[in-house]
Amino acid sequence: MDIALKYKIVEKIIQTQDDVVLNEVKSILGVKENDFWEELPEDVKQSINQAKAELDRGEGITHEKVMADVRERFLKS
């Protein structure tokens, strides 16, 4: 396969907006997307999982409460 044809293929890939085509090319070429979770340090993963468990138990602070506290603390007139 000559280089000109390879460039045409690359050009078409860059120009396409079709996710099906892009996913097929990605699959054929064995391109893997990095999952940020896998790159996190173990202690960070544990902290996130702990926070999620606390929220599941209803131990979290609502967004409204946090925003009210921020307004009270930083936006006083």
All heavy atoms as a GROMACS GRO file, in nm:
protein
  625
    1MET      N    1   0.086  -0.117   0.000
    1MET     CA    2   0.000   0.000   0.000
    1MET      C    3   0.091   0.123   0.000
    1MET      O    4   0.182   0.133   0.080
    1MET     CB    5  -0.089  -0.002   0.124
    1MET     CG    6  -0.188   0.113   0.127
    1MET     SD    7  -0.298   0.115   0.270
    1MET     CE    8  -0.396  -0.028   0.244
    2ASP      N    9   0.063   0.214  -0.088
    2ASP     CA   10   0.152   0.330  -0.096
    2ASP      C   11   0.113   0.438   0.006
    2ASP      O   12   0.004   0.440   0.059
    2ASP     CB   13   0.161   0.386  -0.238
    2ASP     CG   14   0.038   0.463  -0.282
    2ASP    OD1   15  -0.062   0.463  -0.209
    2ASP    OD2   16   0.043   0.526  -0.389
    3ILE      N   17   0.206   0.525   0.030
    3ILE     CA   18   0.191   0.629   0.133
    3ILE      C   19   0.077   0.725   0.102
    3ILE      O   20   0.008   0.771   0.192
    3ILE     CB   21   0.325   0.702   0.155
    3ILE    CG1   22   0.323   0.783   0.285
    3ILE    CG2   23   0.360   0.792   0.039
    3ILE    CD1   24   0.336   0.699   0.406
    4ALA      N   25   0.053   0.753  -0.025
    4ALA     CA   26  -0.054   0.846  -0.063
    4ALA      C   27  -0.190   0.791  -0.022
    4ALA      O   28  -0.276   0.865   0.028
    4ALA     CB   29  -0.051   0.874  -0.213
    5LEU      N   30  -0.210   0.661  -0.039
    5LEU     CA   31  -0.336   0.600   0.002
    5LEU      C   32  -0.352   0.603   0.154
    5LEU      O   33  -0.460   0.630   0.206
    5LEU     CB   34  -0.344   0.456  -0.049
    5LEU     CG   35  -0.470   0.379  -0.014
    5LEU    CD1   36  -0.595   0.453  -0.061
    5LEU    CD2   37  -0.465   0.239  -0.073
    6LYS      N   38  -0.243   0.581   0.225
    6LYS     CA   39  -0.247   0.588   0.372
    6LYS      C   40  -0.288   0.728   0.417
    6LYS      O   41  -0.370   0.744   0.508
    6LYS     CB   42  -0.112   0.550   0.432
    6LYS     CG   43  -0.081   0.403   0.421
    6LYS     CD   44   0.055   0.374   0.484
    6LYS     CE   45   0.088   0.227   0.476
    6LYS     NZ   46   0.219   0.197   0.537
    7TYR      N   47  -0.233   0.830   0.354
    7TYR     CA   48  -0.269   0.967   0.389
    7TYR      C   49  -0.416   0.996   0.360
    7TYR      O   50  -0.483   1.065   0.436
    7TYR     CB   51  -0.179   1.068   0.317
    7TYR     CG   52  -0.045   1.086   0.384
    7TYR    CD1   53   0.073   1.056   0.316
    7TYR    CD2   54  -0.034   1.133   0.514
    7TYR    CE1   55   0.197   1.072   0.376
    7TYR    CE2   56   0.088   1.148   0.576
    7TYR     CZ   57   0.203   1.118   0.507
    7TYR     OH   58   0.324   1.133   0.567
    8LYS      N   59  -0.467   0.941   0.249
    8LYS     CA   60  -0.609   0.960   0.216
    8LYS      C   61  -0.697   0.896   0.324
    8LYS      O   62  -0.797   0.952   0.366
    8LYS     CB   63  -0.643   0.897   0.080
    8LYS     CG   64  -0.613   0.983  -0.037
    8LYS     CD   65  -0.664   0.916  -0.163
    8LYS     CE   66  -0.643   1.007  -0.283
    8LYS     NZ   67  -0.693   0.946  -0.407
    9ILE      N   68  -0.657   0.777   0.369
    9ILE     CA   69  -0.733   0.709   0.474
    9ILE      C   70  -0.731   0.790   0.602
    9ILE      O   71  -0.834   0.811   0.666
    9ILE     CB   72  -0.678   0.566   0.497
    9ILE    CG1   73  -0.706   0.480   0.373
    9ILE    CG2   74  -0.739   0.504   0.622
    9ILE    CD1   75  -0.632   0.347   0.374
   10VAL      N   76  -0.614   0.838   0.640
   10VAL     CA   77  -0.602   0.921   0.761
   10VAL      C   78  -0.686   1.046   0.748
   10VAL      O   79  -0.756   1.086   0.842
   10VAL     CB   80  -0.453   0.955   0.789
   10VAL    CG1   81  -0.441   1.061   0.897
   10VAL    CG2   82  -0.376   0.830   0.826
   11GLU      N   83  -0.684   1.109   0.632
   11GLU     CA   84  -0.762   1.230   0.609
   11GLU      C   85  -0.911   1.202   0.628
   11GLU      O   86  -0.983   1.279   0.692
   11GLU     CB   87  -0.735   1.284   0.469
   11GLU     CG   88  -0.809   1.413   0.438
   11GLU     CD   89  -0.780   1.464   0.298
   11GLU    OE1   90  -0.697   1.404   0.226
   11GLU    OE2   91  -0.842   1.563   0.260
   12LYS      N   92  -0.959   1.091   0.573
   12LYS     CA   93  -1.100   1.055   0.586
   12LYS      C   94  -1.136   1.029   0.732
   12LYS      O   95  -1.244   1.068   0.779
   12LYS     CB   96  -1.133   0.931   0.501
   12LYS     CG   97  -1.127   0.956   0.354
   12LYS     CD   98  -1.240   1.046   0.311
   12LYS     CE   99  -1.243   1.059   0.161
   12LYS     NZ  100  -1.347   1.148   0.114
   13ILE      N  101  -1.047   0.964   0.804
   13ILE     CA  102  -1.072   0.937   0.946
   13ILE      C  103  -1.083   1.068   1.022
   13ILE      O  104  -1.173   1.086   1.105
   13ILE     CB  105  -0.961   0.848   1.006
   13ILE    CG1  106  -0.970   0.707   0.947
   13ILE    CG2  107  -0.970   0.844   1.158
   13ILE    CD1  108  -0.851   0.619   0.980
   14ILE      N  109  -0.994   1.161   0.995
   14ILE     CA  110  -0.996   1.290   1.064
   14ILE      C  111  -1.123   1.368   1.032
   14ILE      O  112  -1.182   1.432   1.120
   14ILE     CB  113  -0.870   1.372   1.028
   14ILE    CG1  114  -0.748   1.307   1.091
   14ILE    CG2  115  -0.884   1.517   1.074
   14ILE    CD1  116  -0.616   1.365   1.045
   15GLN      N  117  -1.170   1.360   0.909
   15GLN     CA  118  -1.285   1.438   0.866
   15GLN      C  119  -1.419   1.380   0.911
   15GLN      O  120  -1.517   1.452   0.923
   15GLN     CB  121  -1.286   1.452   0.714
   15GLN     CG  122  -1.177   1.541   0.662
   15GLN     CD  123  -1.170   1.543   0.510
   15GLN    OE1  124  -1.234   1.463   0.442
   15GLN    NE2  125  -1.092   1.636   0.458
   16THR      N  126  -1.424   1.251   0.939
   16THR     CA  127  -1.553   1.190   0.969
   16THR      C  128  -1.605   1.229   1.107
   16THR      O  129  -1.528   1.249   1.200
   16THR     CB  130  -1.549   1.037   0.956
   16THR    OG1  131  -1.683   0.988   0.967
   16THR    CG2  132  -1.466   0.973   1.065
   17GLN      N  133  -1.735   1.240   1.114
   17GLN     CA  134  -1.802   1.265   1.242
   17GLN      C  135  -1.884   1.142   1.284
   17GLN      O  136  -1.956   1.145   1.382
   17GLN     CB  137  -1.896   1.386   1.229
   17GLN     CG  138  -1.826   1.516   1.194
   17GLN     CD  139  -1.727   1.558   1.299
   17GLN    OE1  140  -1.757   1.553   1.418
   17GLN    NE2  141  -1.607   1.598   1.258
   18ASP      N  142  -1.872   1.036   1.206
   18ASP     CA  143  -1.950   0.914   1.226
   18ASP      C  144  -1.885   0.828   1.335
   18ASP      O  145  -1.780   0.768   1.315
   18ASP     CB  146  -1.959   0.837   1.094
   18ASP     CG  147  -2.053   0.718   1.101
   18ASP    OD1  148  -2.080   0.668   1.212
   18ASP    OD2  149  -2.100   0.676   0.994
   19ASP      N  150  -1.949   0.823   1.452
   19ASP     CA  151  -1.894   0.746   1.564
   19ASP      C  152  -1.883   0.597   1.533
   19ASP      O  153  -1.792   0.530   1.583
   19ASP     CB  154  -1.978   0.767   1.690
   19ASP     CG  155  -1.956   0.903   1.753
   19ASP    OD1  156  -1.854   0.967   1.724
   19ASP    OD2  157  -2.041   0.944   1.835
   20VAL      N  158  -1.975   0.545   1.454
   20VAL     CA  159  -1.969   0.403   1.418
   20VAL      C  160  -1.841   0.374   1.341
   20VAL      O  161  -1.769   0.278   1.371
   20VAL     CB  162  -2.094   0.361   1.337
   20VAL    CG1  163  -2.080   0.219   1.287
   20VAL    CG2  164  -2.220   0.379   1.420
   21VAL      N  165  -1.811   0.458   1.244
   21VAL     CA  166  -1.688   0.441   1.165
   21VAL      C  167  -1.566   0.453   1.256
   21VAL      O  168  -1.474   0.370   1.249
   21VAL     CB  169  -1.681   0.544   1.050
   21VAL    CG1  170  -1.544   0.543   0.983
   21VAL    CG2  171  -1.792   0.519   0.949
   22LEU      N  172  -1.564   0.554   1.339
   22LEU     CA  173  -1.448   0.575   1.427
   22LEU      C  174  -1.430   0.459   1.524
   22LEU      O  175  -1.317   0.416   1.550
   22LEU     CB  176  -1.462   0.707   1.502
   22LEU     CG  177  -1.456   0.833   1.414
   22LEU    CD1  178  -1.489   0.957   1.495
   22LEU    CD2  179  -1.322   0.845   1.346
   23ASN      N  180  -1.540   0.408   1.578
   23ASN     CA  181  -1.531   0.293   1.668
   23ASN      C  182  -1.482   0.168   1.596
   23ASN      O  183  -1.406   0.089   1.653
   23ASN     CB  184  -1.665   0.267   1.737
   23ASN     CG  185  -1.693   0.369   1.845
   23ASN    OD1  186  -1.601   0.418   1.910
   23ASN    ND2  187  -1.819   0.400   1.867
   24GLU      N  188  -1.523   0.150   1.471
   24GLU     CA  189  -1.476   0.036   1.393
   24GLU      C  190  -1.325   0.046   1.366
   24GLU      O  191  -1.252  -0.051   1.381
   24GLU     CB  192  -1.553   0.026   1.261
   24GLU     CG  193  -1.693  -0.025   1.276
   24GLU     CD  194  -1.700  -0.168   1.328
   24GLU    OE1  195  -1.617  -0.252   1.287
   24GLU    OE2  196  -1.787  -0.194   1.411
   25VAL      N  197  -1.280   0.165   1.327
   25VAL     CA  198  -1.137   0.186   1.303
   25VAL      C  199  -1.058   0.163   1.432
   25VAL      O  200  -0.955   0.095   1.432
   25VAL     CB  201  -1.110   0.328   1.247
   25VAL    CG1  202  -0.961   0.359   1.244
   25VAL    CG2  203  -1.171   0.343   1.109
   26LYS      N  204  -1.111   0.216   1.540
   26LYS     CA  205  -1.046   0.198   1.670
   26LYS      C  206  -1.036   0.050   1.705
   26LYS      O  207  -0.932   0.002   1.750
   26LYS     CB  208  -1.126   0.274   1.776
   26LYS     CG  209  -1.066   0.275   1.913
   26LYS     CD  210  -1.140   0.367   2.006
   26LYS     CE  211  -1.272   0.308   2.047
   26LYS     NZ  212  -1.341   0.384   2.151
   27SER      N  213  -1.142  -0.024   1.681
   27SER     CA  214  -1.143  -0.167   1.709
   27SER      C  215  -1.045  -0.243   1.619
   27SER      O  216  -0.969  -0.328   1.667
   27SER     CB  217  -1.285  -0.221   1.690
   27SER     OG  218  -1.289  -0.359   1.710
   28ILE      N  219  -1.047  -0.213   1.492
   28ILE     CA  220  -0.958  -0.281   1.396
   28ILE      C  221  -0.812  -0.257   1.432
   28ILE      O  222  -0.730  -0.349   1.427
   28ILE     CB  223  -0.987  -0.233   1.252
   28ILE    CG1  224  -1.123  -0.285   1.206
   28ILE    CG2  225  -0.876  -0.276   1.157
   28ILE    CD1  226  -1.173  -0.223   1.077
   29LEU      N  227  -0.780  -0.134   1.471
   29LEU     CA  228  -0.641  -0.100   1.502
   29LEU      C  229  -0.601  -0.134   1.645
   29LEU      O  230  -0.485  -0.117   1.683
   29LEU     CB  231  -0.617   0.050   1.474
   29LEU     CG  232  -0.633   0.093   1.329
   29LEU    CD1  233  -0.613   0.244   1.316
   29LEU    CD2  234  -0.539   0.017   1.238
   30GLY      N  235  -0.698  -0.178   1.725
   30GLY     CA  236  -0.668  -0.215   1.863
   30GLY      C  237  -0.637  -0.097   1.952
   30GLY      O  238  -0.561  -0.109   2.048
   31VAL      N  239  -0.697   0.017   1.922
   31VAL     CA  240  -0.675   0.138   2.001
   31VAL      C  241  -0.762   0.131   2.126
   31VAL      O  242  -0.882   0.109   2.118
   31VAL     CB  243  -0.709   0.265   1.919
   31VAL    CG1  244  -0.697   0.389   2.005
   31VAL    CG2  245  -0.619   0.274   1.797
   32LYS      N  246  -0.701   0.147   2.241
   32LYS     CA  247  -0.772   0.144   2.368
   32LYS      C  248  -0.774   0.285   2.426
   32LYS      O  249  -0.676   0.356   2.422
   32LYS     CB  250  -0.702   0.052   2.467
   32LYS     CG  251  -0.686  -0.090   2.418
   32LYS     CD  252  -0.795  -0.176   2.470
   32LYS     CE  253  -0.768  -0.321   2.441
   32LYS     NZ  254  -0.850  -0.380   2.343
   33GLU      N  255  -0.891   0.323   2.481
   33GLU     CA  256  -0.901   0.451   2.550
   33GLU      C  257  -0.860   0.431   2.695
   33GLU      O  258  -0.895   0.330   2.756
   33GLU     CB  259  -1.043   0.505   2.543
   33GLU     CG  260  -1.085   0.546   2.404
   33GLU     CD  261  -1.223   0.608   2.402
   33GLU    OE1  262  -1.246   0.701   2.482
   33GLU    OE2  263  -1.305   0.563   2.323
   34ASN      N  264  -0.788   0.526   2.749
   34ASN     CA  265  -0.748   0.518   2.889
   34ASN      C  266  -0.866   0.554   2.977
   34ASN      O  267  -0.934   0.652   2.955
   34ASN     CB  268  -0.633   0.614   2.918
   34ASN     CG  269  -0.504   0.568   2.853
   34ASN    OD1  270  -0.488   0.452   2.821
   34ASN    ND2  271  -0.412   0.660   2.834
   35ASP      N  272  -0.888   0.470   3.077
   35ASP     CA  273  -0.989   0.498   3.177
   35ASP      C  274  -0.917   0.568   3.292
   35ASP      O  275  -0.826   0.510   3.353
   35ASP     CB  276  -1.054   0.368   3.224
   35ASP     CG  277  -1.164   0.388   3.326
   35ASP    OD1  278  -1.189   0.505   3.363
   35ASP    OD2  279  -1.225   0.289   3.366
   36PHE      N  280  -0.956   0.692   3.321
   36PHE     CA  281  -0.884   0.769   3.423
   36PHE      C  282  -0.883   0.696   3.556
   36PHE      O  283  -0.790   0.710   3.635
   36PHE     CB  284  -0.945   0.908   3.439
   36PHE     CG  285  -1.071   0.911   3.520
   36PHE    CD1  286  -1.066   0.936   3.655
   36PHE    CD2  287  -1.194   0.887   3.462
   36PHE    CE1  288  -1.182   0.938   3.732
   36PHE    CE2  289  -1.310   0.888   3.536
   36PHE     CZ  290  -1.304   0.913   3.671
   37TRP      N  291  -0.985   0.616   3.582
   37TRP     CA  292  -0.994   0.544   3.710
   37TRP      C  293  -0.872   0.454   3.730
   37TRP      O  294  -0.817   0.446   3.839
   37TRP     CB  295  -1.123   0.462   3.716
   37TRP     CG  296  -1.142   0.389   3.845
   37TRP    CD1  297  -1.116   0.257   3.869
   37TRP    CD2  298  -1.186   0.444   3.970
   37TRP    NE1  299  -1.144   0.227   3.999
   37TRP    CE2  300  -1.187   0.341   4.064
   37TRP    CE3  301  -1.226   0.572   4.008
   37TRP    CZ2  302  -1.226   0.359   4.196
   37TRP    CZ3  303  -1.265   0.590   4.140
   37TRP    CH2  304  -1.265   0.486   4.232
   38GLU      N  305  -0.831   0.389   3.624
   38GLU     CA  306  -0.718   0.297   3.633
   38GLU      C  307  -0.586   0.371   3.662
   38GLU      O  308  -0.492   0.310   3.711
   38GLU     CB  309  -0.705   0.215   3.505
   38GLU     CG  310  -0.825   0.128   3.476
   38GLU     CD  311  -0.862   0.034   3.589
   38GLU    OE1  312  -0.770  -0.022   3.653
   38GLU    OE2  313  -0.982   0.016   3.615
   39GLU      N  314  -0.582   0.498   3.632
   39GLU     CA  315  -0.460   0.575   3.652
   39GLU      C  316  -0.453   0.641   3.790
   39GLU      O  317  -0.350   0.695   3.828
   39GLU     CB  318  -0.447   0.682   3.543
   39GLU     CG  319  -0.434   0.622   3.405
   39GLU     CD  320  -0.433   0.725   3.294
   39GLU    OE1  321  -0.418   0.845   3.324
   39GLU    OE2  322  -0.446   0.685   3.177
   40LEU      N  323  -0.564   0.636   3.865
   40LEU     CA  324  -0.566   0.697   3.997
   40LEU      C  325  -0.487   0.613   4.097
   40LEU      O  326  -0.491   0.489   4.091
   40LEU     CB  327  -0.710   0.711   4.047
   40LEU     CG  328  -0.799   0.809   3.974
   40LEU    CD1  329  -0.941   0.801   4.029
   40LEU    CD2  330  -0.746   0.951   3.984
   41PRO      N  331  -0.421   0.679   4.191
   41PRO     CA  332  -0.353   0.603   4.298
   41PRO      C  333  -0.457   0.528   4.381
   41PRO      O  334  -0.572   0.570   4.393
   41PRO     CB  335  -0.285   0.712   4.381
   41PRO     CG  336  -0.282   0.833   4.296
   41PRO     CD  337  -0.396   0.822   4.200
   42GLU      N  338  -0.416   0.418   4.439
   42GLU     CA  339  -0.508   0.332   4.515
   42GLU      C  340  -0.573   0.406   4.631
   42GLU      O  341  -0.692   0.386   4.658
   42GLU     CB  342  -0.434   0.208   4.565
   42GLU     CG  343  -0.526   0.097   4.608
   42GLU     CD  344  -0.621   0.050   4.498
   42GLU    OE1  345  -0.581   0.041   4.381
   42GLU    OE2  346  -0.737   0.021   4.533
   43ASP      N  347  -0.498   0.494   4.700
   43ASP     CA  348  -0.557   0.567   4.813
   43ASP      C  349  -0.667   0.662   4.767
   43ASP      O  350  -0.766   0.683   4.838
   43ASP     CB  351  -0.450   0.639   4.895
   43ASP     CG  352  -0.374   0.743   4.815
   43ASP    OD1  353  -0.347   0.720   4.695
   43ASP    OD2  354  -0.338   0.848   4.872
   44VAL      N  355  -0.654   0.719   4.648
   44VAL     CA  356  -0.757   0.808   4.594
   44VAL      C  357  -0.882   0.727   4.560
   44VAL      O  358  -0.994   0.767   4.591
   44VAL     CB  359  -0.705   0.885   4.471
   44VAL    CG1  360  -0.816   0.965   4.405
   44VAL    CG2  361  -0.589   0.976   4.511
   45LYS      N  362  -0.863   0.610   4.499
   45LYS     CA  363  -0.977   0.523   4.469
   45LYS      C  364  -1.052   0.486   4.596
   45LYS      O  365  -1.175   0.487   4.600
   45LYS     CB  366  -0.930   0.396   4.399
   45LYS     CG  367  -0.879   0.415   4.260
   45LYS     CD  368  -0.835   0.280   4.204
   45LYS     CE  369  -0.764   0.291   4.074
   45LYS     NZ  370  -0.716   0.162   4.025
   46GLN      N  371  -0.977   0.451   4.701
   46GLN     CA  372  -1.040   0.414   4.828
   46GLN      C  373  -1.119   0.531   4.886
   46GLN      O  374  -1.229   0.512   4.938
   46GLN     CB  375  -0.935   0.365   4.926
   46GLN     CG  376  -0.877   0.230   4.890
   46GLN     CD  377  -0.762   0.190   4.982
   46GLN    OE1  378  -0.716   0.266   5.067
   46GLN    NE2  379  -0.712   0.068   4.962
   47SER      N  380  -1.064   0.652   4.878
   47SER     CA  381  -1.134   0.770   4.930
   47SER      C  382  -1.262   0.796   4.853
   47SER      O  383  -1.366   0.828   4.912
   47SER     CB  384  -1.043   0.893   4.922
   47SER     OG  385  -0.933   0.879   5.007
   48ILE      N  386  -1.257   0.781   4.723
   48ILE     CA  387  -1.376   0.802   4.640
   48ILE      C  388  -1.482   0.698   4.673
   48ILE      O  389  -1.600   0.730   4.691
   48ILE     CB  390  -1.340   0.799   4.490
   48ILE    CG1  391  -1.256   0.922   4.454
   48ILE    CG2  392  -1.466   0.792   4.403
   48ILE    CD1  393  -1.194   0.919   4.317
   49ASN      N  394  -1.441   0.572   4.684
   49ASN     CA  395  -1.536   0.466   4.717
   49ASN      C  396  -1.596   0.486   4.855
   49ASN      O  397  -1.715   0.460   4.876
   49ASN     CB  398  -1.469   0.329   4.706
   49ASN     CG  399  -1.448   0.288   4.561
   49ASN    OD1  400  -1.525   0.326   4.473
   49ASN    ND2  401  -1.344   0.211   4.537
   50GLN      N  402  -1.516   0.533   4.949
   50GLN     CA  403  -1.567   0.561   5.083
   50GLN      C  404  -1.670   0.674   5.079
   50GLN      O  405  -1.776   0.665   5.142
   50GLN     CB  406  -1.453   0.598   5.178
   50GLN     CG  407  -1.499   0.631   5.318
   50GLN     CD  408  -1.384   0.673   5.409
   50GLN    OE1  409  -1.268   0.663   5.373
   50GLN    NE2  410  -1.419   0.720   5.527
   51ALA      N  411  -1.640   0.779   5.004
   51ALA     CA  412  -1.733   0.891   4.992
   51ALA      C  413  -1.864   0.847   4.928
   51ALA      O  414  -1.973   0.887   4.971
   51ALA     CB  415  -1.670   1.005   4.911
   52LYS      N  416  -1.856   0.762   4.824
   52LYS     CA  417  -1.976   0.711   4.760
   52LYS      C  418  -2.060   0.629   4.858
   52LYS      O  419  -2.182   0.641   4.862
   52LYS     CB  420  -1.940   0.627   4.638
   52LYS     CG  421  -1.891   0.710   4.520
   52LYS     CD  422  -1.837   0.626   4.407
   52LYS     CE  423  -1.939   0.531   4.350
   52LYS     NZ  424  -1.886   0.455   4.234
   53ALA      N  425  -1.994   0.548   4.940
   53ALA     CA  426  -2.065   0.467   5.040
   53ALA      C  427  -2.134   0.556   5.142
   53ALA      O  428  -2.248   0.531   5.182
   53ALA     CB  429  -1.969   0.370   5.109
   54GLU      N  430  -2.067   0.662   5.184
   54GLU     CA  431  -2.126   0.756   5.279
   54GLU      C  432  -2.250   0.823   5.220
   54GLU      O  433  -2.353   0.837   5.286
   54GLU     CB  434  -2.024   0.862   5.321
   54GLU     CG  435  -1.913   0.808   5.409
   54GLU     CD  436  -1.801   0.908   5.432
   54GLU    OE1  437  -1.807   1.022   5.381
   54GLU    OE2  438  -1.705   0.870   5.502
   55LEU      N  439  -2.241   0.862   5.093
   55LEU     CA  440  -2.356   0.922   5.026
   55LEU      C  441  -2.471   0.823   5.016
   55LEU      O  442  -2.588   0.859   5.037
   55LEU     CB  443  -2.318   0.972   4.887
   55LEU     CG  444  -2.230   1.096   4.883
   55LEU    CD1  445  -2.185   1.124   4.740
   55LEU    CD2  446  -2.302   1.215   4.941
   56ASP      N  447  -2.440   0.698   4.986
   56ASP     CA  448  -2.543   0.594   4.978
   56ASP      C  449  -2.614   0.575   5.112
   56ASP      O  450  -2.732   0.540   5.116
   56ASP     CB  451  -2.485   0.461   4.932
   56ASP     CG  452  -2.444   0.462   4.785
   56ASP    OD1  453  -2.488   0.553   4.711
   56ASP    OD2  454  -2.367   0.373   4.744
   57ARG      N  455  -2.543   0.599   5.222
   57ARG     CA  456  -2.602   0.588   5.356
   57ARG      C  457  -2.672   0.717   5.400
   57ARG      O  458  -2.720   0.726   5.512
   57ARG     CB  459  -2.494   0.550   5.458
   57ARG     CG  460  -2.437   0.412   5.441
   57ARG     CD  461  -2.349   0.370   5.557
   57ARG     NE  462  -2.240   0.463   5.582
   57ARG     CZ  463  -2.115   0.450   5.534
   57ARG    NH1  464  -2.085   0.349   5.458
   57ARG    NH2  465  -2.022   0.539   5.564
   58GLY      N  466  -2.672   0.817   5.312
   58GLY     CA  467  -2.737   0.944   5.345
   58GLY      C  468  -2.654   1.034   5.435
   58GLY      O  469  -2.708   1.123   5.500
   59GLU      N  470  -2.525   1.012   5.438
   59GLU     CA  471  -2.437   1.090   5.526
   59GLU      C  472  -2.377   1.212   5.459
   59GLU      O  473  -2.296   1.281   5.518
   59GLU     CB  474  -2.325   0.999   5.578
   59GLU     CG  475  -2.374   0.883   5.661
   59GLU     CD  476  -2.265   0.786   5.698
   59GLU    OE1  477  -2.148   0.806   5.658
   59GLU    OE2  478  -2.297   0.688   5.768
   60GLY      N  479  -2.416   1.241   5.337
   60GLY     CA  480  -2.358   1.353   5.264
   60GLY      C  481  -2.423   1.486   5.298
   60GLY      O  482  -2.519   1.494   5.374
   61ILE      N  483  -2.368   1.592   5.242
   61ILE     CA  484  -2.422   1.726   5.257
   61ILE      C  485  -2.481   1.765   5.122
   61ILE      O  486  -2.417   1.750   5.019
   61ILE     CB  487  -2.311   1.827   5.296
   61ILE    CG1  488  -2.246   1.784   5.428
   61ILE    CG2  489  -2.367   1.968   5.305
   61ILE    CD1  490  -2.122   1.865   5.464
   62THR      N  491  -2.603   1.814   5.123
   62THR     CA  492  -2.670   1.850   4.998
   62THR      C  493  -2.601   1.969   4.932
   62THR      O  494  -2.536   2.052   4.998
   62THR     CB  495  -2.817   1.886   5.020
   62THR    OG1  496  -2.824   2.006   5.097
   62THR    CG2  497  -2.892   1.773   5.088
   63HIS      N  498  -2.617   1.976   4.801
   63HIS     CA  499  -2.563   2.088   4.724
   63HIS      C  500  -2.619   2.220   4.776
   63HIS      O  501  -2.546   2.318   4.790
   63HIS     CB  502  -2.597   2.069   4.576
   63HIS     CG  503  -2.554   2.183   4.489
   63HIS    ND1  504  -2.423   2.207   4.459
   63HIS    CD2  505  -2.626   2.280   4.428
   63HIS    CE1  506  -2.415   2.314   4.382
   63HIS    NE2  507  -2.537   2.359   4.360
   64GLU      N  508  -2.747   2.222   4.805
   64GLU     CA  509  -2.811   2.344   4.854
   64GLU      C  510  -2.747   2.392   4.985
   64GLU      O  511  -2.724   2.510   5.004
   64GLU     CB  512  -2.962   2.321   4.874
   64GLU     CG  513  -3.039   2.302   4.747
   64GLU     CD  514  -3.027   2.160   4.689
   64GLU    OE1  515  -2.982   2.067   4.760
   64GLU    OE2  516  -3.058   2.144   4.570
   65LYS      N  517  -2.716   2.298   5.074
   65LYS     CA  518  -2.655   2.334   5.202
   65LYS      C  519  -2.514   2.389   5.180
   65LYS      O  520  -2.475   2.489   5.239
   65LYS     CB  521  -2.650   2.210   5.293
   65LYS     CG  522  -2.570   2.227   5.419
   65LYS     CD  523  -2.641   2.312   5.521
   65LYS     CE  524  -2.568   2.307   5.654
   65LYS     NZ  525  -2.524   2.436   5.701
   66VAL      N  526  -2.438   2.325   5.094
   66VAL     CA  527  -2.302   2.373   5.065
   66VAL      C  528  -2.308   2.513   5.007
   66VAL      O  529  -2.233   2.603   5.048
   66VAL     CB  530  -2.229   2.277   4.968
   66VAL    CG1  531  -2.098   2.338   4.919
   66VAL    CG2  532  -2.204   2.144   5.034
   67MET      N  533  -2.399   2.536   4.910
   67MET     CA  534  -2.409   2.667   4.848
   67MET      C  535  -2.454   2.774   4.948
   67MET      O  536  -2.405   2.887   4.946
   67MET     CB  537  -2.505   2.662   4.728
   67MET     CG  538  -2.451   2.577   4.613
   67MET     SD  539  -2.284   2.622   4.561
   67MET     CE  540  -2.311   2.785   4.496
   68ALA      N  541  -2.544   2.739   5.037
   68ALA     CA  542  -2.588   2.833   5.140
   68ALA      C  543  -2.470   2.869   5.231
   68ALA      O  544  -2.452   2.987   5.266
   68ALA     CB  545  -2.704   2.775   5.220
   69ASP      N  546  -2.391   2.770   5.268
   69ASP     CA  547  -2.274   2.796   5.352
   69ASP      C  548  -2.173   2.885   5.280
   69ASP      O  549  -2.114   2.975   5.340
   69ASP     CB  550  -2.206   2.665   5.392
   69ASP     CG  551  -2.290   2.583   5.490
   69ASP    OD1  552  -2.391   2.637   5.543
   69ASP    OD2  553  -2.255   2.465   5.513
   70VAL      N  554  -2.152   2.862   5.152
   70VAL     CA  555  -2.059   2.944   5.074
   70VAL      C  556  -2.109   3.088   5.067
   70VAL      O  557  -2.033   3.182   5.087
   70VAL     CB  558  -2.040   2.886   4.931
   70VAL    CG1  559  -1.969   2.985   4.840
   70VAL    CG2  560  -1.962   2.755   4.938
   71ARG      N  561  -2.237   3.103   5.038
   71ARG     CA  562  -2.293   3.240   5.032
   71ARG      C  563  -2.278   3.310   5.166
   71ARG      O  564  -2.240   3.427   5.172
   71ARG     CB  565  -2.441   3.234   4.993
   71ARG     CG  566  -2.464   3.216   4.846
   71ARG     CD  567  -2.613   3.236   4.812
   71ARG     NE  568  -2.658   3.148   4.708
   71ARG     CZ  569  -2.686   3.018   4.719
   71ARG    NH1  570  -2.676   2.958   4.834
   71ARG    NH2  571  -2.726   2.948   4.616
   72GLU      N  572  -2.308   3.239   5.273
   72GLU     CA  573  -2.299   3.297   5.407
   72GLU      C  574  -2.155   3.337   5.440
   72GLU      O  575  -2.129   3.443   5.494
   72GLU     CB  576  -2.351   3.196   5.510
   72GLU     CG  577  -2.333   3.239   5.654
   72GLU     CD  578  -2.417   3.357   5.694
   72GLU    OE1  579  -2.522   3.380   5.632
   72GLU    OE2  580  -2.378   3.428   5.791
   73ARG      N  581  -2.064   3.251   5.404
   73ARG     CA  582  -1.925   3.274   5.443
   73ARG      C  583  -1.854   3.376   5.355
   73ARG      O  584  -1.777   3.459   5.403
   73ARG     CB  585  -1.850   3.142   5.438
   73ARG     CG  586  -1.708   3.151   5.483
   73ARG     CD  587  -1.647   3.015   5.500
   73ARG     NE  588  -1.508   3.029   5.544
   73ARG     CZ  589  -1.424   2.930   5.550
   73ARG    NH1  590  -1.464   2.809   5.522
   73ARG    NH2  591  -1.301   2.950   5.589
   74PHE      N  592  -1.878   3.370   5.224
   74PHE     CA  593  -1.797   3.450   5.132
   74PHE      C  594  -1.870   3.565   5.064
   74PHE      O  595  -1.807   3.653   5.008
   74PHE     CB  596  -1.737   3.360   5.023
   74PHE     CG  597  -1.643   3.256   5.077
   74PHE    CD1  598  -1.680   3.122   5.080
   74PHE    CD2  599  -1.519   3.292   5.125
   74PHE    CE1  600  -1.594   3.027   5.130
   74PHE    CE2  601  -1.431   3.197   5.176
   74PHE     CZ  602  -1.470   3.065   5.178
   75LEU      N  603  -2.000   3.564   5.067
   75LEU     CA  604  -2.074   3.667   4.993
   75LEU      C  605  -2.152   3.761   5.085
   75LEU      O  606  -2.250   3.820   5.042
   75LEU     CB  607  -2.169   3.600   4.892
   75LEU     CG  608  -2.100   3.512   4.787
   75LEU    CD1  609  -2.204   3.447   4.698
   75LEU    CD2  610  -2.002   3.592   4.704
   76LYS      N  611  -2.108   3.773   5.208
   76LYS     CA  612  -2.174   3.867   5.299
   76LYS      C  613  -2.157   4.010   5.249
   76LYS      O  614  -2.052   4.045   5.198
   76LYS     CB  615  -2.115   3.856   5.440
   76LYS     CG  616  -2.153   3.732   5.513
   76LYS     CD  617  -2.097   3.736   5.654
   76LYS     CE  618  -2.139   3.613   5.731
   76LYS     NZ  619  -2.084   3.614   5.865
   77SER      N  620  -2.257   4.086   5.266
   77SER     CA  621  -2.250   4.227   5.222
   77SER      C  622  -2.184   4.315   5.324
   77SER      O  623  -2.185   4.297   5.440
   77SER     CB  624  -2.390   4.281   5.196
   77SER     OG  625  -2.450   4.207   5.092
   0.00000   0.00000   0.00000
